[in-house]
Structure formats: structure tokens, C-alpha cells
């Protein structure tokens, strides 16, 4: 068992650990996830950029998926050519330098896979955005869904991160 507490985790390692401990299926299934209502929620004073999306695979269940970055310098004017532009909920355009893929990230998704498999362990590693669920109390003989107790992400979160990657959100990937 892997009980090591990382205390912070970056985007690249969160995805690679998910793939290493849980196989490549989530990454493959992420290609079928549909994203809508993507909101970029900047906090210029706190240097935080939240990205929220509604995600679905089947078209019936819609999940709220979040990816949150700290230490992002957000500006109202483009100071450098390589800055990423996005429209905030206020209608204003904002700019920021692409985020380093090795910078810390916090994630959340309202799907049950994320809730039962990753949320508690993401919280222990300071990678959870929002409130942690109560600890799981085993009631059956089934094996644990996260026997390595490792942080990770669901297919919805991978899909949102891939969309950000395609928008040149990250400085390297």
C-alpha cells in the first residue's frame, strides 16, 4: 500500500499517477466526454484561476468539474505576446501567462467515480477543491476502489485539462 502523503501535487503528476495506478482507460474515455458552459473565474487579488465546466458522457448526467490553479498572474491587458486570453463571467477579457504543468492544482468533480475513488486522497494531498467527503466506511467484502490510496482524477477532469491543453493554457505539456 502507498500511504505516502505528497502534500501538494501538480497537474502532470495527477494525471500520470491516475494512469499508472488505474490504467489508461480514463484517458481513453475522456475523449468521449462533452464539455459545456466552461467558465474561467479569475481572482486577480488572490492570483487564483478557477476553471469550471459542465461535463457529460452519456448526455443524461451532467457533472460540475473544476480545475483550480494558484499563483496565476491575471491581467486586464496583454503584456506579452504568449499570454492566454479568456473571457470572464463579467464579460471582460483577461490575460495570463501559460500555467506551468508542474504547478500545483486542485480539482473536483461531482461524479461518483471522483467522489468515491479520489476525493479523500486528493484532499489528503491538498489537491481537492472544495469540501472533502467523509471517510469511507467499508460495508461489503468488495475490494477497495482505490487500494493504493493515491490521488487522481476522473475522466471528466482529464477532459477539462485536455481542453485547457489544447487552448495553450500550459507552458509545457
N, C-alpha and C positions, 0 to 999 in steps of 0.2 A: 504494500500500500504506500501511497505517496502522500504523506502528511506535511510536506514542506510548505510553509507559508511564504509566498513571494512578496507580499505586502503592496505591490503595485505590479501592473502588467501592461505591456504595450500592445498595440493593435496587431502587429505582425505575429507576436508570440501567442496571443489569444487565439488567433485563427490556426496557427501551426500546431499548437497544443491540442486543439479540438480535433484536427485531422489526425494527429499522431495517436491520441488516446481513443478516438471514436471512429476512425476510418474516414475515407474520402466521401462518403455518401452525402453528408450535409452540404459539402461544397458543390457536389453534382446537383443535388435537389434545390440548391439556392438559385440555380439558373431558371427554375420554373416559378419562382416567387415573383409576384407582381407588386410593384410599389406605387403608391399614390399619395397625394396630399403631403408631399415632402416639404417640411418646414425647417428653415435654418433660423435658430433662435439665438441671436448673439447677446452676450453680456459684455459690453466693452469695458466697463469698470472692473469686472472680475476676471477678464480675459478667458471667458468660457464660451465655447460654441457648442450648442446642442443641436443635433440633427434628429428630427422626428419624422417617422413615416408610418403610414398605414400599409400593412403588408398582408398578402393573402396568397395561398397556393391554389386552393380549390374554388375560390370565388365566393365561398359562403362565410367562413370565419375570417374576420378582419382583426389583425393584431396591431397593437401600438408598439413600435420598435424605436429605440433610442440609442444613439451613439453620442457620447459627450467627451469633448476634448478640453483640457485645461491649458493655460499658458499660450493662448492664441491671441496675437495682437490683431485686433479688428479695427479697421479704419473706414472713414467715410469717403476717402479719396484714394485712388490708386497711386501709391508712392513708388512702386517698382513694376516693371513690365510683367513679371511672372506671378503677380498676385491673382488669387482666385476671386471672382466676383459672384455675389449671391444677393438675392432679394430677401429682405427680412419681412416679417409679418406686418410691419408698419408701412411697407411699400418702398422704403428706402433701400438703395443698393449699398452693400458693404463689401469691403475687400480684406483679404488676409493672405499672408504668405502660406504656401502649401505646408500642411502639417507633416512633421517628421513621422514616418511609420513606426519609429521606435519610441514615440512619446506615449505617455500613459493615456489610457482610455477607460471610460466607464460605459457599460452597456446595460440594456434592459429590453425585454420583450414580454408581452402579455401571453404568449403561447405557453401551453402546458409543458412542452419539452424544455424550454428555458427555465420555467419555474421549478420543475422537479429535478432536473438534471444539473443545472448550472448556477442558479441564483444564489444559493447558500455559499457555494465555493467561490463564486465571483465576489460576493460580499467579504468573505474572509481574506481575499486578496486585493481588496479595495478597488475592484473592477466593476462593482454593481452600481448602477444609477438607480436611486430610489431606495425604498424600504425593503429590507431583507425578509424573506418568508420565515415562518417559524421552523425550527429544526424538524427534519423528517423523523417520524417515529415509525419504525418498521412494524407492520401488522400482518405480513404474509411471509411465506417461505421463498418468495421470488428473490432473485439476486438484486443487489442494488443497481440502480441505473447509472450511477457514477462511482464504480468501485474504487477508482484511483483518487477520488476526491479532488479532482482537478478543475480549475476554472475553464470556461469555454463559452461558446456561442451557438445559437440555433441557426437554422438555415435562413431565417428572416433577417437576422443580424448580419450574416455573411452577405446576403443580397444587398443590404443597405451599404455595407462597407465597399462592396464591389462597385456599386453605383458611384460612390464618392471617389473611388479609384479612377473610374472612367471619366469623371469630371476634373481630373488632375488635382484632386483635393490633397493628395500626399506628395511630398517632395521626392520620395523614392518608394518603390514597392517591389 
